[in-house]
Amino acid sequence: MIADYDFFVIELPEGKLLNEVFENEQDLYLEIGSGKGEFISQYPISHPSWNFIGMEMSEKRIRNCLKKLSIENNHNVRLFRHKADAGIAELFRKESLSGVFIQHPDPWPKRRHHRRRLIQQDFLSALAEIMKPGAQVQISTDHEDYSAWIVEEFLASPHFICLQDDPIQGRYNLDEHIVTWYEEEQRRLGYPPYFMLYKRI
Ligand SMILES: C[S@@+](CC[C@H](N)C(=O)[O-])C[C@H]1O[C@@H](n2cnc3c(N)ncnc32)[C@H](O)[C@@H]1O
């Protein structure tokens, strides 16, 4: 059964910010590229006093996420159909996000498509604007070239510092990690993820 579309999938009226969709002031976390919804349906259950927005550009994937969500278990989750880019700074209050999760962003492997990659300077500057100082960005990718690109982009950004001794790890030194559909699939094909962790200065 598909969960209540109107409860979970939010519209953003002009002049409003995504912070306003929850009727409380709990800490707000963002996942970009929710895919089939493993993270956005599971992780928030163990953090009931935080709010979560899953930003996903594909309507098909929004519907995949809805199949995993229930109002009973996921009262603190909303989905927003939107393509994240440098315009993200216009969607949230300044310095309001407590954390950001990005698992397996599209790698755009061909050189001529690299400019389509999500992680690049203008996006990182916009993200920094809406993150609280000290808030963390967790990113994973199965794509070796994109992992090196991500490290370079964060290194070049004045807004973030790496929280790992080695910027690319084979696993997170964190209590919780939700294995997504894409991670499982890529592992099966012999491409385990690279994990990166950054802090907004
Ligand atoms: C490779 S899949 C990974 C999905 C999921 N995170 C996982 O690990 O299984 C990438 C997902 O991000 C979405 N996506 C890609 N670029 C996006 C963007 N700029 N903003 C929002 N969603 C995006 C795609 O529609 C797709 O669902």
The ligand as an ORCA input file, in Angstrom:
! r2SCAN-3c Opt
* xyz 0 1
  C      22.210      6.508     -7.805
  S      20.674      6.859     -7.066
  C      20.997      6.591     -5.316
  C      19.723      6.517     -4.517
  C      19.894      6.254     -3.021
  N      20.526      7.377     -2.351
  C      20.668      4.991     -2.801
  O      21.813      5.067     -2.302
  O      20.147      3.905     -3.111
  C      20.620      8.631     -7.171
  C      19.283      9.212     -6.762
  O      19.382     10.608     -6.639
  C      18.374     11.250     -7.374
  N      19.000     12.516     -7.794
  C      20.014     12.662     -8.667
  N      20.411     13.939     -8.740
  C      19.596     14.612     -7.882
  C      19.505     15.982     -7.504
  N      20.327     16.901     -8.029
  N      18.577     16.339     -6.605
  C      17.739     15.405     -6.069
  N      17.780     14.107     -6.382
  C      18.700     13.712     -7.270
  C      18.017     10.298     -8.485
  O      16.697     10.480     -8.967
  C      18.175      8.953     -7.772
  O      17.009      8.588     -7.092
*
